[in-house]
Amino acid sequence: MLVLSRKKGESIVIQDHIEVTVLAVDGETIRLGIQAPKEVDIFRKEVYLSIQEANRESAAPQAQNLERLMQLMAVPKKSGQN
């Protein structure tokens, strides 16, 4: 992890097209401004983690669907079918 010290009004640049500027410092709270291309997604970490969890849940097979699939796979073939 790169650790930098910045004062109000100072910035850092990431890969030529993302600029992060310290807008204000109030006690333990820092306000940051982020300038980036529209195609770059920027999320607070807690929101990002919530999105990732929702994606995992939606991609996981639901128990009832998995159970039904297992039942279908166990059905014996009728005679005369391949």
HTML snippet that shows the backbone in 3Dmol.js (N, CA, C, O; Angstrom):
<script src="https://3Dmol.org/build/3Dmol-min.js"></script>
<div id="view" style="width:600px;height:400px;position:relative"></div>
<script>
const pdb = `
ATOM      1  N   MET A   1       0.851  -1.171   0.000  1.00  0.00           N
ATOM      2  CA  MET A   1       0.000   0.000   0.000  1.00  0.00           C
ATOM      3  C   MET A   1       0.898   1.236   0.000  1.00  0.00           C
ATOM      4  O   MET A   1       1.828   1.351   0.798  1.00  0.00           O
ATOM      5  N   LEU A   2       0.604   2.131  -0.890  1.00  0.00           N
ATOM      6  CA  LEU A   2       1.299   3.411  -0.943  1.00  0.00           C
ATOM      7  C   LEU A   2       0.610   4.363   0.027  1.00  0.00           C
ATOM      8  O   LEU A   2      -0.611   4.512  -0.017  1.00  0.00           O
ATOM      9  N   VAL A   3       1.366   5.000   0.888  1.00  0.00           N
ATOM     10  CA  VAL A   3       0.813   5.945   1.854  1.00  0.00           C
ATOM     11  C   VAL A   3       1.375   7.324   1.542  1.00  0.00           C
ATOM     12  O   VAL A   3       2.591   7.509   1.488  1.00  0.00           O
ATOM     13  N   LEU A   4       0.490   8.287   1.337  1.00  0.00           N
ATOM     14  CA  LEU A   4       0.886   9.650   1.005  1.00  0.00           C
ATOM     15  C   LEU A   4       0.267  10.630   1.984  1.00  0.00           C
ATOM     16  O   LEU A   4      -0.799  10.370   2.543  1.00  0.00           O
ATOM     17  N   SER A   5       0.923  11.737   2.186  1.00  0.00           N
ATOM     18  CA  SER A   5       0.346  12.835   2.964  1.00  0.00           C
ATOM     19  C   SER A   5      -0.042  13.934   1.994  1.00  0.00           C
ATOM     20  O   SER A   5       0.751  14.314   1.133  1.00  0.00           O
ATOM     21  N   ARG A   6      -1.248  14.442   2.127  1.00  0.00           N
ATOM     22  CA  ARG A   6      -1.735  15.524   1.278  1.00  0.00           C
ATOM     23  C   ARG A   6      -2.432  16.538   2.165  1.00  0.00           C
ATOM     24  O   ARG A   6      -3.017  16.184   3.189  1.00  0.00           O
ATOM     25  N   LYS A   7      -2.369  17.783   1.772  1.00  0.00           N
ATOM     26  CA  LYS A   7      -3.063  18.852   2.481  1.00  0.00           C
ATOM     27  C   LYS A   7      -4.280  19.268   1.665  1.00  0.00           C
ATOM     28  O   LYS A   7      -4.413  18.909   0.495  1.00  0.00           O
ATOM     29  N   LYS A   8      -5.161  20.027   2.300  1.00  0.00           N
ATOM     30  CA  LYS A   8      -6.347  20.538   1.615  1.00  0.00           C
ATOM     31  C   LYS A   8      -5.929  21.223   0.313  1.00  0.00           C
ATOM     32  O   LYS A   8      -5.020  22.054   0.292  1.00  0.00           O
ATOM     33  N   GLY A   9      -6.616  20.854  -0.772  1.00  0.00           N
ATOM     34  CA  GLY A   9      -6.325  21.424  -2.087  1.00  0.00           C
ATOM     35  C   GLY A   9      -5.285  20.655  -2.886  1.00  0.00           C
ATOM     36  O   GLY A   9      -5.122  20.904  -4.080  1.00  0.00           O
ATOM     37  N   GLU A  10      -4.579  19.731  -2.255  1.00  0.00           N
ATOM     38  CA  GLU A  10      -3.570  18.939  -2.967  1.00  0.00           C
ATOM     39  C   GLU A  10      -4.207  17.675  -3.544  1.00  0.00           C
ATOM     40  O   GLU A  10      -5.238  17.209  -3.058  1.00  0.00           O
ATOM     41  N   SER A  11      -3.583  17.131  -4.580  1.00  0.00           N
ATOM     42  CA  SER A  11      -4.136  15.994  -5.317  1.00  0.00           C
ATOM     43  C   SER A  11      -3.115  14.890  -5.506  1.00  0.00           C
ATOM     44  O   SER A  11      -1.916  15.071  -5.296  1.00  0.00           O
ATOM     45  N   ILE A  12      -3.633  13.743  -5.910  1.00  0.00           N
ATOM     46  CA  ILE A  12      -2.814  12.665  -6.458  1.00  0.00           C
ATOM     47  C   ILE A  12      -3.423  12.286  -7.796  1.00  0.00           C
ATOM     48  O   ILE A  12      -4.617  12.487  -8.016  1.00  0.00           O
ATOM     49  N   VAL A  13      -2.615  11.742  -8.685  1.00  0.00           N
ATOM     50  CA  VAL A  13      -3.087  11.321 -10.007  1.00  0.00           C
ATOM     51  C   VAL A  13      -2.821   9.828 -10.150  1.00  0.00           C
ATOM     52  O   VAL A  13      -1.741   9.344  -9.811  1.00  0.00           O
ATOM     53  N   ILE A  14      -3.820   9.102 -10.657  1.00  0.00           N
ATOM     54  CA  ILE A  14      -3.723   7.659 -10.867  1.00  0.00           C
ATOM     55  C   ILE A  14      -3.868   7.379 -12.352  1.00  0.00           C
ATOM     56  O   ILE A  14      -4.882   7.721 -12.960  1.00  0.00           O
ATOM     57  N   GLN A  15      -2.861   6.761 -12.929  1.00  0.00           N
ATOM     58  CA  GLN A  15      -2.846   6.357 -14.340  1.00  0.00           C
ATOM     59  C   GLN A  15      -3.292   7.455 -15.297  1.00  0.00           C
ATOM     60  O   GLN A  15      -4.103   7.199 -16.187  1.00  0.00           O
ATOM     61  N   ASP A  16      -2.799   8.627 -15.138  1.00  0.00           N
ATOM     62  CA  ASP A  16      -2.997   9.750 -16.069  1.00  0.00           C
ATOM     63  C   ASP A  16      -4.423  10.269 -16.201  1.00  0.00           C
ATOM     64  O   ASP A  16      -4.614  11.349 -16.760  1.00  0.00           O
ATOM     65  N   HIS A  17      -5.432   9.552 -15.713  1.00  0.00           N
ATOM     66  CA  HIS A  17      -6.790  10.011 -15.973  1.00  0.00           C
ATOM     67  C   HIS A  17      -7.709  10.032 -14.748  1.00  0.00           C
ATOM     68  O   HIS A  17      -8.895  10.336 -14.876  1.00  0.00           O
ATOM     69  N   ILE A  18      -7.181   9.714 -13.573  1.00  0.00           N
ATOM     70  CA  ILE A  18      -7.968   9.790 -12.340  1.00  0.00           C
ATOM     71  C   ILE A  18      -7.236  10.721 -11.382  1.00  0.00           C
ATOM     72  O   ILE A  18      -6.062  10.513 -11.075  1.00  0.00           O
ATOM     73  N   GLU A  19      -7.938  11.748 -10.915  1.00  0.00           N
ATOM     74  CA  GLU A  19      -7.351  12.694  -9.974  1.00  0.00           C
ATOM     75  C   GLU A  19      -8.177  12.706  -8.692  1.00  0.00           C
ATOM     76  O   GLU A  19      -9.397  12.868  -8.723  1.00  0.00           O
ATOM     77  N   VAL A  20      -7.491  12.533  -7.571  1.00  0.00           N
ATOM     78  CA  VAL A  20      -8.132  12.561  -6.260  1.00  0.00           C
ATOM     79  C   VAL A  20      -7.602  13.786  -5.518  1.00  0.00           C
ATOM     80  O   VAL A  20      -6.396  13.932  -5.318  1.00  0.00           O
ATOM     81  N   THR A  21      -8.528  14.670  -5.112  1.00  0.00           N
ATOM     82  CA  THR A  21      -8.161  15.919  -4.459  1.00  0.00           C
ATOM     83  C   THR A  21      -8.744  15.962  -3.049  1.00  0.00           C
ATOM     84  O   THR A  21      -9.903  15.606  -2.833  1.00  0.00           O
ATOM     85  N   VAL A  22      -7.927  16.400  -2.094  1.00  0.00           N
ATOM     86  CA  VAL A  22      -8.414  16.615  -0.732  1.00  0.00           C
ATOM     87  C   VAL A  22      -9.166  17.944  -0.736  1.00  0.00           C
ATOM     88  O   VAL A  22      -8.575  19.001  -0.958  1.00  0.00           O
ATOM     89  N   LEU A  23     -10.476  17.881  -0.488  1.00  0.00           N
ATOM     90  CA  LEU A  23     -11.306  19.083  -0.502  1.00  0.00           C
ATOM     91  C   LEU A  23     -11.401  19.735   0.872  1.00  0.00           C
ATOM     92  O   LEU A  23     -11.403  20.961   0.980  1.00  0.00           O
ATOM     93  N   ALA A  24     -11.482  18.918   1.921  1.00  0.00           N
ATOM     94  CA  ALA A  24     -11.615  19.467   3.267  1.00  0.00           C
ATOM     95  C   ALA A  24     -11.172  18.438   4.293  1.00  0.00           C
ATOM     96  O   ALA A  24     -11.244  17.232   4.057  1.00  0.00           O
ATOM     97  N   VAL A  25     -10.715  18.930   5.425  1.00  0.00           N
ATOM     98  CA  VAL A  25     -10.350  18.082   6.551  1.00  0.00           C
ATOM     99  C   VAL A  25     -11.052  18.659   7.773  1.00  0.00           C
ATOM    100  O   VAL A  25     -10.863  19.825   8.119  1.00  0.00           O
ATOM    101  N   ASP A  26     -11.870  17.823   8.427  1.00  0.00           N
ATOM    102  CA  ASP A  26     -12.611  18.272   9.604  1.00  0.00           C
ATOM    103  C   ASP A  26     -12.470  17.200  10.677  1.00  0.00           C
ATOM    104  O   ASP A  26     -13.231  16.232  10.678  1.00  0.00           O
ATOM    105  N   GLY A  27     -11.522  17.351  11.581  1.00  0.00           N
ATOM    106  CA  GLY A  27     -11.260  16.330  12.596  1.00  0.00           C
ATOM    107  C   GLY A  27     -10.770  15.055  11.933  1.00  0.00           C
ATOM    108  O   GLY A  27      -9.742  15.054  11.256  1.00  0.00           O
ATOM    109  N   GLU A  28     -11.509  13.970  12.131  1.00  0.00           N
ATOM    110  CA  GLU A  28     -11.133  12.683  11.535  1.00  0.00           C
ATOM    111  C   GLU A  28     -11.815  12.438  10.201  1.00  0.00           C
ATOM    112  O   GLU A  28     -11.665  11.363   9.621  1.00  0.00           O
ATOM    113  N   THR A  29     -12.563  13.415   9.704  1.00  0.00           N
ATOM    114  CA  THR A  29     -13.277  13.267   8.439  1.00  0.00           C
ATOM    115  C   THR A  29     -12.566  14.037   7.339  1.00  0.00           C
ATOM    116  O   THR A  29     -12.212  15.204   7.503  1.00  0.00           O
ATOM    117  N   ILE A  30     -12.368  13.372   6.234  1.00  0.00           N
ATOM    118  CA  ILE A  30     -11.724  13.990   5.069  1.00  0.00           C
ATOM    119  C   ILE A  30     -12.710  13.942   3.913  1.00  0.00           C
ATOM    120  O   ILE A  30     -13.319  12.901   3.663  1.00  0.00           O
ATOM    121  N   ARG A  31     -12.875  15.044   3.212  1.00  0.00           N
ATOM    122  CA  ARG A  31     -13.721  15.069   2.008  1.00  0.00           C
ATOM    123  C   ARG A  31     -12.787  15.006   0.806  1.00  0.00           C
ATOM    124  O   ARG A  31     -11.871  15.816   0.662  1.00  0.00           O
ATOM    125  N   LEU A  32     -13.047  14.019  -0.056  1.00  0.00           N
ATOM    126  CA  LEU A  32     -12.246  13.832  -1.258  1.00  0.00           C
ATOM    127  C   LEU A  32     -13.081  14.129  -2.487  1.00  0.00           C
ATOM    128  O   LEU A  32     -14.275  13.830  -2.522  1.00  0.00           O
ATOM    129  N   GLY A  33     -12.462  14.711  -3.483  1.00  0.00           N
ATOM    130  CA  GLY A  33     -13.077  14.873  -4.790  1.00  0.00           C
ATOM    131  C   GLY A  33     -12.365  13.951  -5.753  1.00  0.00           C
ATOM    132  O   GLY A  33     -11.136  13.901  -5.770  1.00  0.00           O
ATOM    133  N   ILE A  34     -13.119  13.224  -6.553  1.00  0.00           N
ATOM    134  CA  ILE A  34     -12.519  12.275  -7.494  1.00  0.00           C
ATOM    135  C   ILE A  34     -12.966  12.640  -8.895  1.00  0.00           C
ATOM    136  O   ILE A  34     -14.159  12.673  -9.196  1.00  0.00           O
ATOM    137  N   GLN A  35     -11.996  12.913  -9.741  1.00  0.00           N
ATOM    138  CA  GLN A  35     -12.282  13.233 -11.136  1.00  0.00           C
ATOM    139  C   GLN A  35     -11.777  12.065 -11.977  1.00  0.00           C
ATOM    140  O   GLN A  35     -10.588  11.748 -11.980  1.00  0.00           O
ATOM    141  N   ALA A  36     -12.713  11.430 -12.695  1.00  0.00           N
ATOM    142  CA  ALA A  36     -12.370  10.244 -13.475  1.00  0.00           C
ATOM    143  C   ALA A  36     -13.302  10.155 -14.674  1.00  0.00           C
ATOM    144  O   ALA A  36     -14.375  10.759 -14.674  1.00  0.00           O
ATOM    145  N   PRO A  37     -12.895   9.398 -15.705  1.00  0.00           N
ATOM    146  CA  PRO A  37     -13.790   9.185 -16.847  1.00  0.00           C
ATOM    147  C   PRO A  37     -15.086   8.515 -16.401  1.00  0.00           C
ATOM    148  O   PRO A  37     -15.108   7.785 -15.410  1.00  0.00           O
ATOM    149  N   LYS A  38     -16.163   8.767 -17.140  1.00  0.00           N
ATOM    150  CA  LYS A  38     -17.475   8.225 -16.783  1.00  0.00           C
ATOM    151  C   LYS A  38     -17.494   6.703 -16.748  1.00  0.00           C
ATOM    152  O   LYS A  38     -18.279   6.119 -16.001  1.00  0.00           O
ATOM    153  N   GLU A  39     -16.652   6.051 -17.537  1.00  0.00           N
ATOM    154  CA  GLU A  39     -16.671   4.584 -17.570  1.00  0.00           C
ATOM    155  C   GLU A  39     -15.975   3.949 -16.367  1.00  0.00           C
ATOM    156  O   GLU A  39     -15.988   2.726 -16.226  1.00  0.00           O
ATOM    157  N   VAL A  40     -15.370   4.756 -15.503  1.00  0.00           N
ATOM    158  CA  VAL A  40     -14.717   4.241 -14.301  1.00  0.00           C
ATOM    159  C   VAL A  40     -15.727   4.252 -13.157  1.00  0.00           C
ATOM    160  O   VAL A  40     -16.236   5.307 -12.780  1.00  0.00           O
ATOM    161  N   ASP A  41     -16.013   3.078 -12.611  1.00  0.00           N
ATOM    162  CA  ASP A  41     -16.934   2.972 -11.481  1.00  0.00           C
ATOM    163  C   ASP A  41     -16.200   3.337 -10.201  1.00  0.00           C
ATOM    164  O   ASP A  41     -15.090   2.861  -9.959  1.00  0.00           O
ATOM    165  N   ILE A  42     -16.819   4.182  -9.380  1.00  0.00           N
ATOM    166  CA  ILE A  42     -16.246   4.584  -8.106  1.00  0.00           C
ATOM    167  C   ILE A  42     -17.306   4.372  -7.035  1.00  0.00           C
ATOM    168  O   ILE A  42     -18.404   4.922  -7.120  1.00  0.00           O
ATOM    169  N   PHE A  43     -16.972   3.568  -6.022  1.00  0.00           N
ATOM    170  CA  PHE A  43     -17.901   3.259  -4.949  1.00  0.00           C
ATOM    171  C   PHE A  43     -17.210   3.412  -3.599  1.00  0.00           C
ATOM    172  O   PHE A  43     -16.001   3.210  -3.488  1.00  0.00           O
ATOM    173  N   ARG A  44     -17.988   3.773  -2.566  1.00  0.00           N
ATOM    174  CA  ARG A  44     -17.488   3.645  -1.205  1.00  0.00           C
ATOM    175  C   ARG A  44     -17.311   2.144  -0.970  1.00  0.00           C
ATOM    176  O   ARG A  44     -18.072   1.343  -1.515  1.00  0.00           O
ATOM    177  N   LYS A  45     -16.324   1.756  -0.173  1.00  0.00           N
ATOM    178  CA  LYS A  45     -16.011   0.344  -0.018  1.00  0.00           C
ATOM    179  C   LYS A  45     -17.195  -0.463   0.492  1.00  0.00           C
ATOM    180  O   LYS A  45     -17.428  -1.574   0.016  1.00  0.00           O
ATOM    181  N   GLU A  46     -17.959   0.077   1.465  1.00  0.00           N
ATOM    182  CA  GLU A  46     -19.089  -0.685   2.006  1.00  0.00           C
ATOM    183  C   GLU A  46     -20.157  -0.919   0.943  1.00  0.00           C
ATOM    184  O   GLU A  46     -20.819  -1.956   0.958  1.00  0.00           O
ATOM    185  N   VAL A  47     -20.336   0.013   0.031  1.00  0.00           N
ATOM    186  CA  VAL A  47     -21.292  -0.161  -1.064  1.00  0.00           C
ATOM    187  C   VAL A  47     -20.760  -1.206  -2.051  1.00  0.00           C
ATOM    188  O   VAL A  47     -21.511  -2.067  -2.511  1.00  0.00           O
ATOM    189  N   TYR A  48     -19.473  -1.129  -2.373  1.00  0.00           N
ATOM    190  CA  TYR A  48     -18.845  -2.092  -3.277  1.00  0.00           C
ATOM    191  C   TYR A  48     -18.979  -3.516  -2.738  1.00  0.00           C
ATOM    192  O   TYR A  48     -19.326  -4.434  -3.481  1.00  0.00           O
ATOM    193  N   LEU A  49     -18.703  -3.698  -1.439  1.00  0.00           N
ATOM    194  CA  LEU A  49     -18.819  -5.030  -0.842  1.00  0.00           C
ATOM    195  C   LEU A  49     -20.258  -5.532  -0.864  1.00  0.00           C
ATOM    196  O   LEU A  49     -20.497  -6.721  -1.073  1.00  0.00           O
ATOM    197  N   SER A  50     -21.207  -4.642  -0.653  1.00  0.00           N
ATOM    198  CA  SER A  50     -22.626  -5.010  -0.715  1.00  0.00           C
ATOM    199  C   SER A  50     -23.020  -5.457  -2.125  1.00  0.00           C
ATOM    200  O   SER A  50     -23.754  -6.432  -2.287  1.00  0.00           O
ATOM    201  N   ILE A  51     -22.539  -4.755  -3.126  1.00  0.00           N
ATOM    202  CA  ILE A  51     -22.805  -5.124  -4.527  1.00  0.00           C
ATOM    203  C   ILE A  51     -22.202  -6.488  -4.835  1.00  0.00           C
ATOM    204  O   ILE A  51     -22.839  -7.321  -5.480  1.00  0.00           O
ATOM    205  N   GLN A  52     -20.970  -6.718  -4.374  1.00  0.00           N
ATOM    206  CA  GLN A  52     -20.316  -8.003  -4.619  1.00  0.00           C
ATOM    207  C   GLN A  52     -21.093  -9.148  -3.974  1.00  0.00           C
ATOM    208  O   GLN A  52     -21.250 -10.209  -4.578  1.00  0.00           O
ATOM    209  N   GLU A  53     -21.579  -8.939  -2.754  1.00  0.00           N
ATOM    210  CA  GLU A  53     -22.355  -9.978  -2.062  1.00  0.00           C
ATOM    211  C   GLU A  53     -23.658 -10.254  -2.801  1.00  0.00           C
ATOM    212  O   GLU A  53     -24.047 -11.411  -2.961  1.00  0.00           O
ATOM    213  N   ALA A  54     -24.335  -9.203  -3.253  1.00  0.00           N
ATOM    214  CA  ALA A  54     -25.585  -9.379  -4.003  1.00  0.00           C
ATOM    215  C   ALA A  54     -25.323 -10.146  -5.299  1.00  0.00           C
ATOM    216  O   ALA A  54     -26.136 -10.982  -5.693  1.00  0.00           O
ATOM    217  N   ASN A  55     -24.213  -9.874  -5.958  1.00  0.00           N
ATOM    218  CA  ASN A  55     -23.863 -10.593  -7.182  1.00  0.00           C
ATOM    219  C   ASN A  55     -23.609 -12.070  -6.903  1.00  0.00           C
ATOM    220  O   ASN A  55     -24.040 -12.935  -7.665  1.00  0.00           O
ATOM    221  N   ARG A  56     -22.905 -12.355  -5.805  1.00  0.00           N
ATOM    222  CA  ARG A  56     -22.648 -13.762  -5.451  1.00  0.00           C
ATOM    223  C   ARG A  56     -23.963 -14.484  -5.160  1.00  0.00           C
ATOM    224  O   ARG A  56     -24.163 -15.619  -5.595  1.00  0.00           O
ATOM    225  N   GLU A  57     -24.851 -13.829  -4.430  1.00  0.00           N
ATOM    226  CA  GLU A  57     -26.126 -14.459  -4.088  1.00  0.00           C
ATOM    227  C   GLU A  57     -26.977 -14.720  -5.328  1.00  0.00           C
ATOM    228  O   GLU A  57     -27.617 -15.766  -5.435  1.00  0.00           O
ATOM    229  N   SER A  58     -26.983 -13.769  -6.263  1.00  0.00           N
ATOM    230  CA  SER A  58     -27.810 -13.958  -7.455  1.00  0.00           C
ATOM    231  C   SER A  58     -27.219 -15.010  -8.393  1.00  0.00           C
ATOM    232  O   SER A  58     -27.946 -15.623  -9.176  1.00  0.00           O
ATOM    233  N   ALA A  59     -25.916 -15.220  -8.318  1.00  0.00           N
ATOM    234  CA  ALA A  59     -25.271 -16.214  -9.184  1.00  0.00           C
ATOM    235  C   ALA A  59     -25.330 -17.619  -8.584  1.00  0.00           C
ATOM    236  O   ALA A  59     -25.161 -18.603  -9.304  1.00  0.00           O
ATOM    237  N   ALA A  60     -25.564 -17.722  -7.295  1.00  0.00           N
ATOM    238  CA  ALA A  60     -25.600 -19.028  -6.637  1.00  0.00           C
ATOM    239  C   ALA A  60     -26.923 -19.717  -6.943  1.00  0.00           C
ATOM    240  O   ALA A  60     -27.969 -19.068  -6.977  1.00  0.00           O
ATOM    241  N   PRO A  61     -26.885 -21.020  -7.165  1.00  0.00           N
ATOM    242  CA  PRO A  61     -28.139 -21.735  -7.433  1.00  0.00           C
ATOM    243  C   PRO A  61     -29.015 -21.733  -6.187  1.00  0.00           C
ATOM    244  O   PRO A  61     -28.536 -21.958  -5.076  1.00  0.00           O
ATOM    245  N   GLN A  62     -30.287 -21.480  -6.383  1.00  0.00           N
ATOM    246  CA  GLN A  62     -31.218 -21.523  -5.264  1.00  0.00           C
ATOM    247  C   GLN A  62     -31.458 -22.980  -4.901  1.00  0.00           C
ATOM    248  O   GLN A  62     -31.491 -23.846  -5.776  1.00  0.00           O
ATOM    249  N   ALA A  63     -31.624 -23.246  -3.627  1.00  0.00           N
ATOM    250  CA  ALA A  63     -31.773 -24.623  -3.138  1.00  0.00           C
ATOM    251  C   ALA A  63     -32.923 -25.344  -3.824  1.00  0.00           C
ATOM    252  O   ALA A  63     -32.791 -26.514  -4.183  1.00  0.00           O
ATOM    253  N   GLN A  64     -34.054 -24.661  -4.013  1.00  0.00           N
ATOM    254  CA  GLN A  64     -35.200 -25.335  -4.637  1.00  0.00           C
ATOM    255  C   GLN A  64     -34.918 -25.684  -6.092  1.00  0.00           C
ATOM    256  O   GLN A  64     -35.346 -26.737  -6.565  1.00  0.00           O
ATOM    257  N   ASN A  65     -34.204 -24.823  -6.809  1.00  0.00           N
ATOM    258  CA  ASN A  65     -33.869 -25.124  -8.203  1.00  0.00           C
ATOM    259  C   ASN A  65     -32.884 -26.278  -8.279  1.00  0.00           C
ATOM    260  O   ASN A  65     -32.990 -27.133  -9.158  1.00  0.00           O
ATOM    261  N   LEU A  66     -31.935 -26.303  -7.367  1.00  0.00           N
ATOM    262  CA  LEU A  66     -30.957 -27.377  -7.352  1.00  0.00           C
ATOM    263  C   LEU A  66     -31.631 -28.706  -7.015  1.00  0.00           C
ATOM    264  O   LEU A  66     -31.318 -29.737  -7.612  1.00  0.00           O
ATOM    265  N   GLU A  67     -32.549 -28.677  -6.063  1.00  0.00           N
ATOM    266  CA  GLU A  67     -33.275 -29.892  -5.684  1.00  0.00           C
ATOM    267  C   GLU A  67     -34.098 -30.417  -6.862  1.00  0.00           C
ATOM    268  O   GLU A  67     -34.115 -31.622  -7.115  1.00  0.00           O
ATOM    269  N   ARG A  68     -34.768 -29.540  -7.571  1.00  0.00           N
ATOM    270  CA  ARG A  68     -35.588 -29.941  -8.728  1.00  0.00           C
ATOM    271  C   ARG A  68     -34.698 -30.522  -9.823  1.00  0.00           C
ATOM    272  O   ARG A  68     -35.056 -31.517 -10.454  1.00  0.00           O
ATOM    273  N   LEU A  69     -33.565 -29.917 -10.046  1.00  0.00           N
ATOM    274  CA  LEU A  69     -32.633 -30.422 -11.056  1.00  0.00           C
ATOM    275  C   LEU A  69     -32.172 -31.831 -10.692  1.00  0.00           C
ATOM    276  O   LEU A  69     -32.091 -32.702 -11.558  1.00  0.00           O
ATOM    277  N   MET A  70     -31.872 -32.053  -9.431  1.00  0.00           N
ATOM    278  CA  MET A  70     -31.437 -33.375  -8.990  1.00  0.00           C
ATOM    279  C   MET A  70     -32.556 -34.400  -9.187  1.00  0.00           C
ATOM    280  O   MET A  70     -32.291 -35.546  -9.551  1.00  0.00           O
ATOM    281  N   GLN A  71     -33.796 -33.996  -8.948  1.00  0.00           N
ATOM    282  CA  GLN A  71     -34.934 -34.898  -9.149  1.00  0.00           C
ATOM    283  C   GLN A  71     -35.062 -35.264 -10.630  1.00  0.00           C
ATOM    284  O   GLN A  71     -35.284 -36.426 -10.971  1.00  0.00           O
ATOM    285  N   LEU A  72     -34.923 -34.275 -11.498  1.00  0.00           N
ATOM    286  CA  LEU A  72     -35.034 -34.523 -12.934  1.00  0.00           C
ATOM    287  C   LEU A  72     -33.927 -35.449 -13.430  1.00  0.00           C
ATOM    288  O   LEU A  72     -34.156 -36.286 -14.303  1.00  0.00           O
ATOM    289  N   MET A  73     -32.761 -35.300 -12.889  1.00  0.00           N
ATOM    290  CA  MET A  73     -31.638 -36.145 -13.308  1.00  0.00           C
ATOM    291  C   MET A  73     -31.829 -37.579 -12.834  1.00  0.00           C
ATOM    292  O   MET A  73     -31.288 -38.504 -13.440  1.00  0.00           O
ATOM    293  N   ALA A  74     -32.582 -37.779 -11.770  1.00  0.00           N
ATOM    294  CA  ALA A  74     -32.790 -39.117 -11.204  1.00  0.00           C
ATOM    295  C   ALA A  74     -33.952 -39.854 -11.828  1.00  0.00           C
ATOM    296  O   ALA A  74     -34.135 -41.038 -11.544  1.00  0.00           O
ATOM    297  N   VAL A  75     -34.757 -39.204 -12.674  1.00  0.00           N
ATOM    298  CA  VAL A  75     -35.913 -39.849 -13.285  1.00  0.00           C
ATOM    299  C   VAL A  75     -35.413 -40.898 -14.285  1.00  0.00           C
ATOM    300  O   VAL A  75     -34.652 -40.570 -15.195  1.00  0.00           O
ATOM    301  N   PRO A  76     -35.839 -42.157 -14.119  1.00  0.00           N
ATOM    302  CA  PRO A  76     -35.388 -43.201 -15.064  1.00  0.00           C
ATOM    303  C   PRO A  76     -36.023 -42.993 -16.435  1.00  0.00           C
ATOM    304  O   PRO A  76     -37.152 -42.516 -16.544  1.00  0.00           O
ATOM    305  N   LYS A  77     -35.282 -43.358 -17.473  1.00  0.00           N
ATOM    306  CA  LYS A  77     -35.797 -43.251 -18.828  1.00  0.00           C
ATOM    307  C   LYS A  77     -36.846 -44.311 -19.075  1.00  0.00           C
ATOM    308  O   LYS A  77     -36.732 -45.433 -18.581  1.00  0.00           O
ATOM    309  N   LYS A  78     -37.871 -43.960 -19.838  1.00  0.00           N
ATOM    310  CA  LYS A  78     -38.898 -44.943 -20.216  1.00  0.00           C
ATOM    311  C   LYS A  78     -38.318 -45.876 -21.248  1.00  0.00           C
ATOM    312  O   LYS A  78     -37.428 -45.495 -22.009  1.00  0.00           O
ATOM    313  N   SER A  79     -38.815 -47.095 -21.279  1.00  0.00           N
ATOM    314  CA  SER A  79     -38.308 -48.072 -22.238  1.00  0.00           C
ATOM    315  C   SER A  79     -38.565 -47.565 -23.666  1.00  0.00           C
ATOM    316  O   SER A  79     -39.616 -46.996 -23.959  1.00  0.00           O
ATOM    317  N   GLY A  80     -37.601 -47.782 -24.523  1.00  0.00           N
ATOM    318  CA  GLY A  80     -37.715 -47.349 -25.901  1.00  0.00           C
ATOM    319  C   GLY A  80     -37.081 -45.986 -26.141  1.00  0.00           C
ATOM    320  O   GLY A  80     -36.946 -45.565 -27.289  1.00  0.00           O
ATOM    321  N   GLN A  81     -36.691 -45.287 -25.075  1.00  0.00           N
ATOM    322  CA  GLN A  81     -36.010 -44.000 -25.235  1.00  0.00           C
ATOM    323  C   GLN A  81     -34.527 -44.178 -25.039  1.00  0.00           C
ATOM    324  O   GLN A  81     -34.100 -45.030 -24.259  1.00  0.00           O
ATOM    325  N   ASN A  82     -33.730 -43.384 -25.737  1.00  0.00           N
ATOM    326  CA  ASN A  82     -32.269 -43.439 -25.593  1.00  0.00           C
ATOM    327  C   ASN A  82     -31.785 -42.414 -24.615  1.00  0.00           C
ATOM    328  O   ASN A  82     -30.583 -42.315 -24.369  1.00  0.00           O
TER     329      ASN A  82
END
`;
const viewer = $3Dmol.createViewer("view");
viewer.addModel(pdb, "pdb");
viewer.setStyle({}, {cartoon: {color: "spectrum"}});
viewer.zoomTo();
viewer.render();
</script>
